[in-house]
Amino acid sequence: MRKFRFFVWTLLFVIAPFVAMAAEEGAASGDSSWGYALGAGLAVGLAGLGCGIGQGLTAGNTTAGIARNPGAAGAMFVNFILGMVLIESIAIYGLVIAFMLQGKI
């Protein structure tokens, strides 16, 4: 039953944009840039969500590691900062993609 529900919802999300775009040109509002706006919003939102989860896990695990072994704090801190920089770059890529999509609107 769970797989069936997953299949139905996936099919709904795949077919819904095609149904929305199937309206005649005269009946539609004439604005076909909603897909770019949706893509820009999803790019920033999902990049921010993923980076927030990644940064939370990284900070929590680094804090736990330093609490268990305070002598290794210096070595862990360098890896922590490097990891945070790499995680944050993913959010910046999402922002760049959103700006590129916004330029098409």
TORTOR-67581 format. One record per atom (N, C-alpha, C, O): residue in one letter; atom name; x negated, y negated, z negated. Coordinates in pm, 1 decimal. Example, Ala and Ser with C-alpha at 12.3 -4.5 7.8 and 13.67 -1.06 7.14 Angstrom:
# residues 2
> A	N	-1319.0	569.0	-780.0 .
> A	CA	-1230.0	450.0	-780.0 .
> A	C	-1320.0	330.0	-780.0 .
> A	O	-1423.6	331.9	-846.5 .
> S	N	-1285.0	225.0	-708.0 .
> S	CA	-1367.0	106.0	-714.0 .
> S	C	-1290.0	-3.0	-787.0 .
> S	O	-1340.9	-113.8	-803.9 .
***
This chain:
# residues 105
> M	N	-82.7	119.5	0.0 .
> M	CA	0.0	0.0	0.0 .
> M	C	-86.9	-125.5	0.0 .
> M	O	-53.2	-225.3	63.8 .
> R	N	-197.5	-119.7	-71.3 .
> R	CA	-285.7	-235.4	-80.5 .
> R	C	-350.5	-265.6	54.8 .
> R	O	-364.0	-381.7	93.4 .
> K	N	-390.2	-161.1	125.6 .
> K	CA	-449.6	-180.7	257.6 .
> K	C	-347.1	-235.8	355.9 .
> K	O	-379.6	-318.1	441.5 .
> F	N	-223.0	-189.6	342.7 .
> F	CA	-117.2	-239.6	430.4 .
> F	C	-94.3	-388.8	407.6 .
> F	O	-80.8	-464.9	503.4 .
> R	N	-90.1	-431.0	281.1 .
> R	CA	-73.4	-572.8	250.2 .
> R	C	-188.3	-655.2	305.2 .
> R	O	-167.6	-762.4	362.0 .
> F	N	-309.6	-604.4	287.9 .
> F	CA	-426.5	-673.6	340.8 .
> F	C	-416.7	-688.5	492.1 .
> F	O	-446.9	-794.7	546.6 .
> F	N	-374.7	-582.3	559.6 .
> F	CA	-360.2	-586.1	704.7 .
> F	C	-254.1	-687.8	747.1 .
> F	O	-275.5	-763.3	841.9 .
> V	N	-140.5	-690.2	677.9 .
> V	CA	-32.7	-782.5	713.0 .
> V	C	-76.2	-927.1	693.1 .
> V	O	-51.5	-1010.8	779.8 .
> W	N	-140.5	-958.2	580.5 .
> W	CA	-185.0	-1095.8	555.1 .
> W	C	-293.6	-1137.8	653.5 .
> W	O	-295.4	-1252.1	699.2 .
> T	N	-383.9	-1045.9	686.2 .
> T	CA	-486.8	-1078.2	784.5 .
> T	C	-423.9	-1105.1	919.8 .
> T	O	-461.4	-1200.9	987.5 .
> L	N	-330.2	-1023.4	959.5 .
> L	CA	-261.2	-1043.5	1085.9 .
> L	C	-186.4	-1176.5	1086.5 .
> L	O	-185.2	-1247.0	1187.4 .
> L	N	-124.3	-1210.3	974.4 .
> L	CA	-52.7	-1336.7	964.6 .
> L	C	-146.6	-1455.5	984.5 .
> L	O	-113.5	-1548.8	1057.6 .
> F	N	-261.9	-1452.9	920.7 .
> F	CA	-355.3	-1564.0	932.6 .
> F	C	-422.5	-1570.4	1069.6 .
> F	O	-467.3	-1677.1	1111.7 .
> V	N	-429.8	-1458.3	1138.4 .
> V	CA	-488.3	-1458.9	1272.5 .
> V	C	-385.4	-1505.9	1375.1 .
> V	O	-419.8	-1579.6	1467.5 .
> I	N	-260.2	-1464.2	1360.1 .
> I	CA	-156.2	-1495.5	1457.8 .
> I	C	-95.9	-1634.5	1436.7 .
> I	O	-54.4	-1697.8	1533.7 .
> A	N	-90.0	-1682.8	1314.3 .
> A	CA	-23.6	-1810.4	1284.9 .
> A	C	-77.6	-1927.4	1366.4 .
> A	O	3.8	-2005.2	1416.1 .
> P	N	-208.0	-1946.0	1384.0 .
> P	CA	-253.5	-2058.5	1466.4 .
> P	C	-209.0	-2048.1	1611.6 .
> P	O	-180.2	-2149.9	1674.5 .
> F	N	-202.8	-1926.6	1665.8 .
> F	CA	-158.7	-1910.5	1804.1 .
> F	C	-11.2	-1947.3	1817.9 .
> F	O	28.6	-2007.9	1917.4 .
> V	N	69.0	-1911.3	1719.9 .
> V	CA	210.7	-1944.7	1723.4 .
> V	C	228.1	-2095.6	1711.3 .
> V	O	313.2	-2153.4	1778.9 .
> A	N	149.4	-2159.6	1626.7 .
> A	CA	159.4	-2303.7	1609.4 .
> A	C	119.7	-2378.3	1735.7 .
> A	O	175.7	-2483.9	1765.1 .
> M	N	24.7	-2325.5	1810.1 .
> M	CA	-20.8	-2391.8	1932.1 .
> M	C	65.0	-2355.0	2053.0 .
> M	O	42.5	-2408.0	2161.8 .
> A	N	162.0	-2266.0	2036.8 .
> A	CA	243.7	-2221.3	2148.8 .
> A	C	353.8	-2320.1	2184.9 .
> A	O	424.0	-2299.9	2284.0 .
> A	N	370.4	-2425.9	2107.0 .
> A	CA	474.4	-2525.1	2136.4 .
> A	C	442.4	-2595.6	2267.0 .
> A	O	326.3	-2607.7	2306.1 .
> E	N	546.6	-2641.5	2333.2 .
> E	CA	526.2	-2712.1	2458.7 .
> E	C	460.9	-2846.9	2431.9 .
> E	O	471.6	-2901.6	2322.1 .
> E	N	394.1	-2898.9	2531.7 .
> E	CA	323.9	-3026.4	2515.7 .
> E	C	419.1	-3140.6	2483.1 .
> E	O	386.0	-3228.2	2403.1 .
> G	N	536.4	-3140.3	2544.3 .
> G	CA	631.2	-3248.1	2518.3 .
> G	C	687.8	-3241.1	2377.6 .
> G	O	716.7	-3344.5	2317.3 .
> A	N	703.9	-3121.1	2324.8 .
> A	CA	761.8	-3105.1	2191.7 .
> A	C	659.1	-3124.3	2081.9 .
> A	O	694.8	-3157.6	1968.9 .
> A	N	532.9	-3103.9	2113.1 .
> A	CA	428.8	-3117.5	2011.5 .
> A	C	398.8	-3264.4	1988.2 .
> A	O	435.8	-3349.9	2068.6 .
> S	N	333.2	-3292.1	1880.6 .
> S	CA	299.7	-3431.2	1848.7 .
> S	C	188.2	-3484.0	1937.4 .
> S	O	161.2	-3604.1	1936.5 .
> G	N	123.8	-3398.8	2012.7 .
> G	CA	17.5	-3441.9	2102.8 .
> G	C	-118.6	-3443.4	2036.6 .
> G	O	-219.1	-3467.7	2103.3 .
> D	N	-124.1	-3418.1	1907.6 .
> D	CA	-251.6	-3419.3	1835.5 .
> D	C	-298.5	-3275.5	1818.9 .
> D	O	-241.7	-3199.9	1740.2 .
> S	N	-400.8	-3238.5	1892.2 .
> S	CA	-451.0	-3101.4	1885.7 .
> S	C	-580.8	-3091.6	1807.5 .
> S	O	-654.6	-2994.3	1823.0 .
> S	N	-610.0	-3189.8	1724.2 .
> S	CA	-735.6	-3188.7	1650.5 .
> S	C	-720.4	-3136.1	1508.7 .
> S	O	-812.3	-3150.8	1428.1 .
> W	N	-607.2	-3075.4	1476.2 .
> W	CA	-588.5	-3025.9	1340.0 .
> W	C	-683.9	-2912.2	1308.3 .
> W	O	-719.6	-2891.7	1192.3 .
> G	N	-725.7	-2837.8	1410.3 .
> G	CA	-818.6	-2727.4	1387.9 .
> G	C	-955.3	-2776.8	1344.1 .
> G	O	-1019.8	-2715.5	1259.1 .
> Y	N	-999.8	-2888.5	1402.4 .
> Y	CA	-1127.5	-2945.9	1362.6 .
> Y	C	-1121.6	-2997.2	1218.8 .
> Y	O	-1216.1	-2979.7	1141.9 .
> A	N	-1010.2	-3060.3	1183.6 .
> A	CA	-995.2	-3110.1	1046.8 .
> A	C	-991.7	-2995.8	946.5 .
> A	O	-1051.2	-3003.6	839.0 .
> L	N	-920.8	-2889.5	983.6 .
> L	CA	-915.2	-2772.4	895.9 .
> L	C	-1053.1	-2709.0	881.6 .
> L	O	-1092.6	-2669.4	771.9 .
> G	N	-1125.9	-2699.6	991.8 .
> G	CA	-1261.1	-2644.1	987.2 .
> G	C	-1355.7	-2727.5	902.9 .
> G	O	-1437.8	-2673.4	828.9 .
> A	N	-1344.5	-2860.0	913.9 .
> A	CA	-1430.2	-2947.6	834.3 .
> A	C	-1400.2	-2932.3	685.4 .
> A	O	-1491.4	-2925.9	603.0 .
> G	N	-1272.1	-2926.5	652.2 .
> G	CA	-1235.9	-2908.2	512.0 .
> G	C	-1280.3	-2774.4	457.2 .
> G	O	-1328.3	-2765.7	344.2 .
> L	N	-1264.6	-2670.2	536.8 .
> L	CA	-1307.6	-2537.9	492.7 .
> L	C	-1459.5	-2529.1	481.6 .
> L	O	-1511.3	-2461.6	392.7 .
> A	N	-1531.3	-2597.0	571.6 .
> A	CA	-1677.8	-2593.5	566.5 .
> A	C	-1728.0	-2651.6	435.7 .
> A	O	-1813.1	-2592.1	369.5 .
> V	N	-1676.1	-2767.4	398.1 .
> V	CA	-1720.2	-2829.8	273.8 .
> V	C	-1669.8	-2752.0	152.5 .
> V	O	-1744.0	-2729.9	56.7 .
> G	N	-1543.6	-2710.8	157.3 .
> G	CA	-1485.6	-2640.9	42.5 .
> G	C	-1551.1	-2507.9	13.4 .
> G	O	-1584.8	-2479.1	-101.4 .
> L	N	-1569.6	-2426.5	115.3 .
> L	CA	-1629.2	-2294.5	93.3 .
> L	C	-1778.3	-2304.9	61.5 .
> L	O	-1830.5	-2226.7	-18.0 .
> A	N	-1846.6	-2400.9	123.3 .
> A	CA	-1988.1	-2420.0	89.4 .
> A	C	-2002.6	-2465.5	-55.3 .
> A	O	-2090.8	-2418.8	-127.4 .
> G	N	-1915.6	-2556.8	-97.3 .
> G	CA	-1920.0	-2602.6	-236.6 .
> G	C	-1885.1	-2492.7	-334.9 .
> G	O	-1946.7	-2481.4	-440.8 .
> L	N	-1785.7	-2411.1	-299.9 .
> L	CA	-1746.1	-2300.1	-386.7 .
> L	C	-1859.5	-2199.6	-401.3 .
> L	O	-1893.3	-2158.2	-512.2 .
> G	N	-1917.1	-2161.3	-289.6 .
> G	CA	-2026.8	-2064.6	-294.5 .
> G	C	-2147.3	-2116.8	-368.9 .
> G	O	-2210.2	-2043.7	-445.4 .
> C	N	-2180.1	-2243.5	-346.9 .
> C	CA	-2295.9	-2300.3	-415.4 .
> C	C	-2270.0	-2316.8	-564.7 .
> C	O	-2360.4	-2298.5	-646.1 .
> G	N	-2147.6	-2351.2	-600.2 .
> G	CA	-2114.5	-2362.2	-742.7 .
> G	C	-2127.5	-2229.7	-814.6 .
> G	O	-2179.6	-2223.4	-925.9 .
> I	N	-2080.4	-2124.6	-751.6 .
> I	CA	-2093.8	-1990.7	-810.7 .
> I	C	-2240.7	-1951.7	-820.0 .
> I	O	-2285.3	-1901.1	-923.0 .
> G	N	-2316.0	-1975.1	-712.9 .
> G	CA	-2458.6	-1940.9	-712.6 .
> G	C	-2537.9	-2018.1	-816.2 .
> G	O	-2623.9	-1961.7	-883.9 .
> Q	N	-2509.4	-2146.9	-829.0 .
> Q	CA	-2581.9	-2227.4	-927.1 .
> Q	C	-2545.3	-2187.6	-1069.3 .
> Q	O	-2630.7	-2187.0	-1157.9 .
> G	N	-2419.2	-2154.6	-1091.1 .
> G	CA	-2378.7	-2110.5	-1224.0 .
> G	C	-2446.2	-1980.3	-1264.8 .
> G	O	-2492.0	-1965.9	-1378.1 .
> L	N	-2452.0	-1886.5	-1172.4 .
> L	CA	-2518.7	-1759.7	-1201.5 .
> L	C	-2668.6	-1780.2	-1223.5 .
> L	O	-2727.2	-1720.3	-1313.7 .
> T	N	-2729.4	-1863.8	-1142.0 .
> T	CA	-2873.2	-1888.7	-1155.0 .
> T	C	-2905.7	-1955.7	-1287.3 .
> T	O	-2998.0	-1914.2	-1357.3 .
> A	N	-2830.0	-2059.3	-1321.8 .
> A	CA	-2855.9	-2130.5	-1446.9 .
> A	C	-2830.4	-2040.8	-1568.1 .
> A	O	-2907.4	-2042.3	-1664.2 .
> G	N	-2723.1	-1963.4	-1563.2 .
> G	CA	-2692.3	-1874.5	-1675.8 .
> G	C	-2797.5	-1767.6	-1695.9 .
> G	O	-2838.6	-1740.2	-1808.7 .
> N	N	-2841.3	-1707.2	-1586.5 .
> N	CA	-2941.3	-1601.4	-1598.5 .
> N	C	-3078.3	-1657.0	-1637.5 .
> N	O	-3152.7	-1591.7	-1710.7 .
> T	N	-3111.6	-1774.8	-1590.2 .
> T	CA	-3238.8	-1835.5	-1630.6 .
> T	C	-3236.8	-1871.1	-1778.6 .
> T	O	-3335.1	-1849.6	-1849.4 .
> T	N	-3125.4	-1925.3	-1824.9 .
> T	CA	-3113.5	-1958.4	-1967.6 .
> T	C	-3121.9	-1832.5	-2053.1 .
> T	O	-3187.7	-1832.3	-2157.2 .
> A	N	-3056.1	-1726.6	-2010.0 .
> A	CA	-3063.1	-1600.6	-2084.9 .
> A	C	-3204.9	-1544.5	-2084.9 .
> A	O	-3250.6	-1491.2	-2186.0 .
> G	N	-3274.4	-1556.2	-1972.4 .
> G	CA	-3412.4	-1507.0	-1965.1 .
> G	C	-3506.4	-1586.1	-2054.4 .
> G	O	-3594.0	-1529.0	-2119.3 .
> I	N	-3488.3	-1717.1	-2057.6 .
> I	CA	-3572.8	-1800.4	-2144.2 .
> I	C	-3540.8	-1773.6	-2290.4 .
> I	O	-3630.7	-1776.7	-2374.5 .
> A	N	-3413.8	-1747.0	-2322.4 .
> A	CA	-3377.0	-1716.0	-2460.6 .
> A	C	-3437.9	-1583.8	-2506.2 .
> A	O	-3472.0	-1568.7	-2623.5 .
> R	N	-3451.7	-1488.9	-2415.6 .
> R	CA	-3509.9	-1359.0	-2452.0 .
> R	C	-3661.3	-1365.1	-2459.9 .
> R	O	-3721.8	-1297.2	-2542.9 .
> N	N	-3723.4	-1445.8	-2374.6 .
> N	CA	-3869.2	-1454.3	-2371.6 .
> N	C	-3910.3	-1600.1	-2352.7 .
> N	O	-3933.1	-1643.9	-2239.9 .
> P	N	-3919.9	-1675.8	-2462.8 .
> P	CA	-3952.9	-1818.1	-2451.1 .
> P	C	-4092.5	-1843.7	-2392.7 .
> P	O	-4118.7	-1952.5	-2341.4 .
> G	N	-4179.2	-1747.4	-2399.8 .
> G	CA	-4314.3	-1765.3	-2346.6 .
> G	C	-4318.3	-1772.0	-2194.7 .
> G	O	-4411.8	-1828.0	-2137.6 .
> A	N	-4219.4	-1716.3	-2129.7 .
> A	CA	-4215.5	-1715.8	-1983.3 .
> A	C	-4133.5	-1831.3	-1927.2 .
> A	O	-4097.5	-1829.9	-1809.5 .
> A	N	-4103.9	-1930.2	-2009.2 .
> A	CA	-4018.4	-2041.0	-1965.5 .
> A	C	-4080.8	-2118.8	-1850.4 .
> A	O	-4009.3	-2162.2	-1760.1 .
> G	N	-4211.6	-2137.1	-1851.6 .
> G	CA	-4277.6	-2213.5	-1745.6 .
> G	C	-4265.2	-2146.5	-1610.2 .
> G	O	-4234.1	-2212.2	-1510.8 .
> A	N	-4289.1	-2017.2	-1605.3 .
> A	CA	-4279.7	-1943.9	-1479.6 .
> A	C	-4134.6	-1935.1	-1432.5 .
> A	O	-4107.8	-1943.3	-1312.7 .
> M	N	-4041.3	-1918.6	-1526.0 .
> M	CA	-3900.2	-1911.1	-1487.8 .
> M	C	-3847.7	-2044.8	-1439.0 .
> M	O	-3762.1	-2050.1	-1350.7 .
> F	N	-3898.8	-2152.5	-1496.1 .
> F	CA	-3849.4	-2284.6	-1458.7 .
> F	C	-3883.0	-2317.5	-1312.9 .
> F	O	-3801.3	-2375.9	-1241.8 .
> V	N	-4002.0	-2280.2	-1269.3 .
> V	CA	-4040.9	-2305.3	-1129.7 .
> V	C	-3949.8	-2227.2	-1035.1 .
> V	O	-3901.5	-2281.7	-935.9 .
> N	N	-3926.9	-2101.6	-1065.4 .
> N	CA	-3837.1	-2021.4	-981.6 .
> N	C	-3693.6	-2073.2	-988.0 .
> N	O	-3621.0	-2068.3	-888.7 .
> F	N	-3652.7	-2123.0	-1105.1 .
> F	CA	-3519.1	-2178.4	-1120.9 .
> F	C	-3500.0	-2300.9	-1031.8 .
> F	O	-3399.1	-2311.3	-962.1 .
> I	N	-3594.5	-2392.4	-1033.3 .
> I	CA	-3583.7	-2513.1	-951.5 .
> I	C	-3585.4	-2477.0	-803.3 .
> I	O	-3506.9	-2531.9	-725.9 .
> L	N	-3672.8	-2386.4	-762.8 .
> L	CA	-3678.6	-2344.5	-623.4 .
> L	C	-3546.6	-2279.3	-580.5 .
> L	O	-3497.6	-2305.6	-470.7 .
> G	N	-3490.0	-2196.0	-665.1 .
> G	CA	-3361.5	-2133.0	-634.6 .
> G	C	-3249.3	-2234.8	-623.5 .
> G	O	-3165.2	-2224.7	-534.2 .
> M	N	-3247.1	-2333.6	-714.0 .
> M	CA	-3143.8	-2437.4	-707.9 .
> M	C	-3154.4	-2519.4	-579.5 .
> M	O	-3052.9	-2555.0	-519.7 .
> V	N	-3276.3	-2549.1	-537.7 .
> V	CA	-3295.8	-2625.2	-413.9 .
> V	C	-3243.7	-2546.7	-294.9 .
> V	O	-3176.8	-2603.1	-208.3 .
> L	N	-3273.3	-2417.6	-289.0 .
> L	CA	-3227.2	-2335.7	-177.6 .
> L	C	-3075.1	-2319.4	-178.9 .
> L	O	-3011.8	-2317.5	-73.3 .
> I	N	-3016.9	-2307.7	-297.4 .
> I	CA	-2871.5	-2296.1	-307.1 .
> I	C	-2806.5	-2427.6	-263.1 .
> I	O	-2706.2	-2426.1	-191.8 .
> E	N	-2862.1	-2539.5	-304.5 .
> E	CA	-2804.5	-2669.7	-269.4 .
> E	C	-2816.0	-2697.4	-120.0 .
> E	O	-2733.9	-2770.0	-63.9 .
> S	N	-2917.0	-2640.3	-55.2 .
> S	CA	-2930.4	-2662.2	89.4 .
> S	C	-2812.5	-2601.4	165.1 .
> S	O	-2776.0	-2650.9	271.7 .
> I	N	-2753.0	-2495.7	112.2 .
> I	CA	-2636.2	-2436.4	176.4 .
> I	C	-2519.2	-2534.2	172.4 .
> I	O	-2444.5	-2544.3	269.8 .
> A	N	-2501.9	-2606.2	62.2 .
> A	CA	-2395.6	-2706.2	53.4 .
> A	C	-2420.7	-2820.1	151.7 .
> A	O	-2326.7	-2873.4	210.6 .
> I	N	-2546.2	-2857.0	169.3 .
> I	CA	-2578.5	-2963.3	264.5 .
> I	C	-2549.8	-2917.0	406.7 .
> I	O	-2503.2	-2996.2	488.6 .
> Y	N	-2576.7	-2790.8	437.8 .
> Y	CA	-2542.8	-2738.3	570.4 .
> Y	C	-2391.8	-2743.6	592.8 .
> Y	O	-2347.1	-2778.3	702.1 .
> G	N	-2314.1	-2710.3	492.4 .
> G	CA	-2168.5	-2719.7	503.9 .
> G	C	-2123.0	-2862.5	527.7 .
> G	O	-2030.2	-2886.2	605.1 .
> L	N	-2187.6	-2958.2	461.5 .
> L	CA	-2154.5	-3098.6	481.3 .
> L	C	-2190.0	-3144.4	622.3 .
> L	O	-2114.1	-3219.2	684.0 .
> V	N	-2304.1	-3100.3	673.6 .
> V	CA	-2344.8	-3136.2	809.4 .
> V	C	-2246.3	-3078.4	912.0 .
> V	O	-2208.6	-3146.3	1007.4 .
> I	N	-2205.9	-2954.9	891.9 .
> I	CA	-2107.5	-2894.4	982.4 .
> I	C	-1975.4	-2970.3	977.1 .
> I	O	-1910.9	-2990.5	1080.0 .
> A	N	-1935.2	-3012.2	857.6 .
> A	CA	-1810.3	-3088.6	844.8 .
> A	C	-1821.1	-3221.6	917.9 .
> A	O	-1725.5	-3262.5	983.9 .
> F	N	-1934.3	-3290.4	908.1 .
> F	CA	-1951.5	-3416.5	980.1 .
> F	C	-1950.2	-3394.6	1131.3 .
> F	O	-1894.9	-3475.5	1205.7 .
> M	N	-2010.9	-3285.7	1176.0 .
> M	CA	-2010.1	-3255.8	1319.9 .
> M	C	-1867.3	-3229.1	1368.3 .
> M	O	-1828.7	-3275.6	1475.4 .
> L	N	-1789.3	-3154.7	1290.2 .
> L	CA	-1651.9	-3127.4	1329.1 .
> L	C	-1566.7	-3253.4	1320.5 .
> L	O	-1476.3	-3272.8	1401.8 .
> Q	N	-1594.7	-3338.4	1223.6 .
> Q	CA	-1518.8	-3462.3	1210.0 .
> Q	C	-1543.9	-3555.1	1328.2 .
> Q	O	-1455.9	-3632.5	1366.0 .
> G	N	-1662.1	-3547.9	1386.4 .
> G	CA	-1692.4	-3628.9	1503.9 .
> G	C	-1611.8	-3588.1	1625.9 .
> G	O	-1602.2	-3665.0	1721.5 .
> K	N	-1553.8	-3469.1	1624.9 .
> K	CA	-1473.2	-3422.0	1737.8 .
> K	C	-1327.2	-3460.4	1724.7 .
> K	O	-1249.2	-3443.3	1818.3 .
> I	N	-1289.8	-3512.6	1607.6 .
> I	CA	-1149.0	-3550.2	1585.1 .
> I	C	-1118.7	-3680.8	1658.0 .
> I	O	-1006.1	-3730.0	1652.2 .
***
